[in-house]
Amino acid sequence: MLHPEAAHIRLRDLQYAPDGVSVLGPVSLDLTQRRIGVIGRNGSGKSSLSRLLCGLVSPTKGSLRINDVDVFRDRRAALRMVGMLFQNPDHQIIFPTVSEEIAFGLRNMGLTRAQTAQRVTAALAQMGCTTWADRSTGMLSHGQKQLLCLISVLAMEPAVVILDEPMTGLDLLTVRHLQRCLTQARPALIHISHDLEAFDGYDRLLWIDQGRIRMDGAPADVVQAYRDAMEQYVADADLPH
């Protein structure tokens, strides 16, 4: 198995068409870079791609593997391969205390209680949150909840972390803190965002349009092409000022 910092995501003729409606694909990609961004208009297929990558939904056709693991069919192995940070942490947090929330994924991975407790303590310490263990998740702020979700994901030491607009609704200070934590994180990142500035320093950027890869390359080049296309779209649409 590859080292967590050397994740290989392989998509082959991947298609997703729930109820016969094409949402994504066909897409064929090999993703090996450590920092990959994904952009596109609403409804372009970005979130569907994130759910496919996490194994939350099954491809209609084709295949998707991370380090040779089929993340939909092998859920136990998928826990070690990929984690996801959603836009709304309330859709992710299910336990009343911080330590229970972090422990849940670790126990599902098969760790013993002792191993889980040790991993929870280490994960909180790494993020400077050692006093959070017994804190009520319901009393956390929105930004603190998002940080807890990140801690829970990183505690499982996945090869890849999927970020689906995780900074939405956060204040600038919290955004900067999360960005710093993600920059230092070991796993590869696939970051879906409408914030084109979020991809500074990234290795690769994918532009999805109507379920297909419209452009794939260096972030600066893809961002410029995307900006130009959106400006042209607005001009052609003759939208009211």
Beta strands, then each sheet from edge to edge (+ up, - down):
strand 1: 9-16
strand 2: 24-31
strand 3: 35-39
strand 4: 61-66
strand 5: 69-70
strand 6: 82-85
strand 7: 160-164
strand 8: 188-192
strand 9: 204-209
strand 10: 212-217
sheet 1: 2+ 1- 4+ 5-
sheet 2: 6+ 7+ 8+ 3+ 9+ 10-
end
